[in-house]
Amino acid sequence: MSNSTIYVPSPQTSVLSIPLGTTTTSRSRSSRTRPNYTSKRSVLRFLNPWRHQESRVPPQPQSKTRRQRLPSAHTLLTYREDRQEGPLEYDLSLDPSHILVIHNTGYSILSTKQLDTPATNPSVHSMNITCTALPWTMTITASNNNGVLSIRDIIDGLYHGLRSKAKKQDWDRLSKDAKGRVRRAWVSRYNRHHSIQDRAYEKSQGLRRVDFLGGHVAFKGLAYIPDERHWVMHVGPPERRVKFSTNA
């Protein structure tokens, strides 16, 4: 058995070491088959833990006769400054089957055609994503043969990346206040499971990177920062923008 550990905060001690070894399959709350939103996992890397890139590449001078076209995110992924949100109702702590597209007249789920649409215009092969609430830079790379980064790649990459287990050094570098926010987010996340077995299992898995958002798990969209050549992910507290009727 491996001697590596994951860390779970507890009220009595700052961290609780739990041995790792065999891979455990997550329990399912129901036998219902979820839609296959992430049939092909995109490639994701975390760069420069606990700091964003310090050495910035200065923007290159552009020709007066030929200017480089800056990429823009697909409207489904774009952060709207005027509304401080995007068109998706997307909880980053849940699997992608819960994503809804908000319309003026209602809502819908993401279609296969939308998921396979290029994530940017012009298309790109990869995307570096930062978030003010996270100490990592995430790089998501296209998973398809044509090398074009799709909306599916972004959603799949964010989900699997933020589901990764946190490490001891991740926890140790937090301030006291930040540790409190992360601990509360972790407790809230595993307590939302209805069954005792599912709650116990998720609690035993310890902190995940998504807990470092401190409960601000609502995806608000992406914005491109041309001077730094990366994308910023905007997040906020979760909210139910779609109201479901309780009447039969």
Buried (B, 14 or more C-beta within 10 A) or exposed (E): EEEEBBBBBEEEEEBEEEEBEEEEEEEEEEEEEEEEBBEEEBBBBBBEEEEBBEEEEEEEEEEEEEEEEEBBBBEBBBBBEEEEBBBBBBBBBBBBEEBBBBEEEEBEEBEEEBBEBBBBEEBBEBBBBBBEBBBBBBBBBBBEEEEBBBBBBBBBBBBBBBBEBBBBEBBEEBEEEBBEBBBBBBBBBBEEBEEEEBBEBBBEBBBBBBBBBBBBBBBBBBBBEEEBBBBBBBBBEBEEEEEEEEEE
